[in-house]
């Protein structure tokens, strides 16, 4: 039965590729690279039973995004992946495009603005201080039996060629909470958050650092927006893994960041010194 399903999926995929409209579209986008692209895509689908059952167009647009970003679709390299997902709304299986940690590092270094970029685990006993103003942590590597010490979190760090640098530290509990909030598959006990947890910890930490503090090239911005999305024609993106919350929460976070320095508005009218701008308290 499984063989029949796989053949059915491959037949649908091949039918899409043989369609004249598909061939014309790929020629317009890829030019002379079309045939090589098609061969690589067929090899990818043929080697993955679950992927062969996905909506063919979602596979094609995920592969096109990898090509546009010049990231190889080799799972062993960890730059990017095409992952099958169950789309509850459409009742179909679809392919999602996902960037790996190595993909984000590659795109950042390719921009020429980064002098260094790294992410690593932090063991129990390696945090020695926290700067009260900047919020940045100071670390000291354990010299003995480091591998035996418990991993308590992950830290990502970058330094730009202009001297600006920033770090982001997240505890394992914070990373788990992030995964549970944004990934249905993690809550159901399968997927990358379960099968390759450490890699997802590293990716999440470095992605949040870059998206929040780093200058984003056009490629990096595309990568962040496309990550974990079902891609379509004309750069359409839809997020099926926890679709109900992922988009709204990210937009809410962006709005919150923009207004982080504003004072809360209350119904009570404050008395303000017109010369200094100081808010005056009530006189008793």
C-alpha positions in Angstrom: 0.0 0.0 0.0 2.8 2.4 0.9 4.5 1.8 -2.5 1.2 2.7 -4.3 1.0 5.9 -2.3 4.6 6.8 -3.1 4.0 6.1 -6.8 0.9 8.2 -6.8 2.8 11.1 -5.2 5.6 10.8 -7.7 3.2 10.6 -10.6 1.5 13.8 -9.5 4.9 15.5 -9.1 6.1 14.4 -12.5 2.8 15.5 -14.1 3.3 19.0 -12.7 6.9 19.1 -14.1 5.7 18.0 -17.5 3.0 20.7 -17.6 3.8 23.4 -20.2 3.0 26.2 -17.8 5.5 24.8 -15.3 8.2 24.4 -17.9 7.7 27.9 -19.1 7.8 29.3 -15.6 11.0 27.5 -14.6 12.6 28.6 -17.9 11.7 32.2 -17.2 13.1 32.0 -13.6 16.1 29.8 -14.1 17.1 30.1 -17.7 19.8 27.6 -18.7 19.9 26.2 -15.1 16.3 24.8 -15.4 17.2 21.2 -16.4 19.8 20.9 -13.6 17.3 22.3 -11.1 14.6 19.8 -12.2 17.0 16.8 -11.9 18.1 17.8 -8.4 14.5 18.3 -7.3 13.4 14.9 -8.7 16.2 13.2 -6.9 15.2 14.9 -3.7 11.5 13.9 -4.0 12.3 10.4 -5.1 14.5 9.7 -2.0 11.8 10.9 0.5 8.5 9.0 0.6 6.7 11.6 2.8 7.9 14.5 0.6 6.6 12.7 -2.5 3.1 12.8 -1.0 3.2 16.6 -0.7 1.5 19.1 -2.9 4.0 19.3 -5.9 3.8 23.1 -6.2 4.9 23.6 -2.6 7.9 21.4 -3.2 8.9 23.3 -6.3 8.6 26.8 -4.7 10.6 25.6 -1.6 13.4 24.4 -3.9 13.3 27.6 -5.9 13.8 29.6 -2.7 16.8 27.5 -1.8 18.2 28.2 -5.3 17.5 31.9 -5.0 19.4 32.1 -1.7 22.2 29.9 -3.1 21.8 27.4 -0.3 22.3 23.7 -1.1 19.4 21.3 -0.2 21.6 18.7 1.4 20.4 17.7 4.8 23.9 16.6 5.8 25.1 20.2 5.4 22.3 21.8 7.4 21.9 24.9 5.3 18.2 24.4 4.5 15.5 21.7 4.3 12.2 20.9 2.6 10.0 19.4 5.3 6.6 17.7 4.8 3.7 19.0 6.9 0.1 18.1 7.3 -2.0 21.2 6.4 -5.2 20.8 8.5 -6.9 23.6 6.7 -6.5 22.3 3.2 -6.5 18.6 4.2 -3.4 18.1 2.1 0.3 17.4 2.9 2.5 20.4 2.0 6.2 21.1 1.8 7.7 23.8 4.0 11.0 25.6 3.5 13.2 25.7 6.6 16.6 27.4 7.1 19.1 25.7 9.3 21.6 27.3 11.6 24.4 27.0 9.0 22.1 28.7 6.5 21.7 31.8 8.6 25.5 31.9 9.3 26.2 31.6 5.6 23.9 34.4 4.6 25.2 36.7 7.3 28.8 36.2 6.5 28.0 36.5 2.7 26.8 40.1 3.3 30.3 41.2 4.2 29.1 43.1 7.3 30.0 40.4 9.9 33.5 39.9 11.3 32.3 36.9 13.4 29.1 35.0 14.1 28.7 32.1 16.4 26.3 30.1 18.6 27.2 27.5 21.3 25.9 25.7 24.3 26.5 27.0 27.9 27.2 24.6 30.7 26.3 24.8 34.3 28.8 26.9 36.1 30.0 28.9 33.0 27.9 32.0 33.7 29.9 34.3 36.0 28.2 37.7 35.7 25.5 39.8 34.0 25.9 43.4 33.1 23.0 45.3 34.8 22.7 48.0 32.0 23.4 46.0 28.8 21.9 42.8 30.0 24.8 40.9 28.5 26.3 37.9 30.3 30.0 37.1 31.0 31.1 33.5 30.6 34.1 31.4 31.6 34.6 28.1 29.9 34.9 25.0 32.2 38.4 23.5 31.8 37.7 20.1 33.2 34.9 17.6 32.5 33.0 20.2 30.4 31.1 17.5 28.4 29.8 16.0 31.7 28.3 19.3 32.9 24.6 20.0 32.3 23.7 22.3 29.3 21.7 25.2 30.8 21.3 27.4 27.7 22.7 28.7 24.4 24.4 31.9 23.5 24.6 33.5 20.1 27.1 36.3 19.3 28.1 38.5 16.4 30.6 41.3 15.8 30.3 43.6 12.8 33.1 45.0 10.7 32.2 48.5 12.1 32.8 47.3 15.7 29.2 46.8 16.8 28.6 43.6 18.7 25.7 41.9 20.4 24.9 38.6 22.2 21.7 36.8 23.0 21.5 34.2 25.8 18.5 31.9 26.1 18.0 29.2 28.7 16.9 25.7 27.7 13.6 26.4 29.4 13.1 29.5 27.3 14.0 27.7 24.1 11.6 24.8 24.9 8.8 27.3 25.6 9.5 29.0 22.3 9.3 25.7 20.5 6.1 24.7 22.2 4.5 28.1 21.4 5.4 28.2 17.7 5.5 24.5 16.7 2.5 22.1 16.7 4.8 19.2 15.8 6.9 19.7 19.0 3.7 19.6 21.1 2.7 16.4 19.4 6.1 14.8 20.1 7.7 14.6 16.6 9.6 16.8 14.1 12.9 18.7 14.3 12.3 20.0 17.8 12.2 16.4 19.0 14.6 14.6 16.6 17.2 17.3 16.5 16.6 19.4 19.5 20.1 20.8 19.9 20.2 22.0 16.3 16.8 23.8 16.8 18.1 25.4 20.0 21.1 26.8 18.1 19.0 27.9 15.1 16.4 29.6 17.3 19.0 31.5 19.3 20.9 32.8 16.3 17.8 33.6 14.3 16.4 35.7 17.1 19.7 37.5 17.6 20.0 38.3 13.9 16.4 39.4 13.4 16.4 41.6 16.4 19.8 43.3 16.3 21.7 42.7 13.1 21.6 44.7 9.8 19.5 42.5 7.4 20.6 42.1 3.8 17.9 41.4 1.2 18.8 37.7 1.3 18.7 37.5 5.1 15.4 39.2 5.2 13.9 36.8 2.7 15.4 33.8 4.6 13.8 35.0 7.9 10.4 35.6 6.3 10.5 32.3 4.4 11.7 30.1 7.2 9.1 27.5 8.2 6.6 28.7 5.5 4.7 27.1 2.7 5.9 29.1 -0.3 3.9 30.0 -3.4 4.1 32.0 -6.6 4.9 35.7 -6.3 6.7 35.2 -3.0 3.5 34.2 -1.2 4.2 32.7 2.3 1.8 30.8 4.6 2.8 29.3 7.9 1.1 26.0 8.6 3.0 25.0 11.7 0.9 26.7 14.4 -0.6 29.0 11.8 -3.1 30.5 14.2 -0.5 32.1 16.5 2.9 32.3 14.6 2.1 35.3 12.4 0.1 37.3 15.0 2.6 36.8 17.8 5.6 37.9 15.6 3.7 41.0 14.5 2.8 41.8 18.1 6.4 41.4 19.1 7.5 43.9 16.3 4.9 46.4 17.5 5.9 46.0 21.1 9.6 46.7 20.2 8.7 49.9 18.3 6.8 51.3 21.3 9.1 49.9 24.1 10.3 53.4 25.0 6.9 55.0 25.2 5.2 55.8 28.5 2.0 54.0 29.2 -1.1 56.1 28.6 -3.5 56.3 31.5 -6.8 58.0 32.1 -5.4 60.1 34.8 -4.1 63.5 33.7 -0.5 64.1 34.8 0.8 67.5 35.7 3.9 68.3 33.6 6.5 71.0 34.2 6.5 72.8 30.8 10.2 73.8 31.1 11.8 70.5 32.2 9.1 68.0 31.0 9.1 66.4 34.5 5.9 64.7 35.6 4.8 66.3 38.9 3.3 64.2 41.6 0.1 65.2 43.5 0.8 67.6 46.3 -0.6 66.4 49.6 
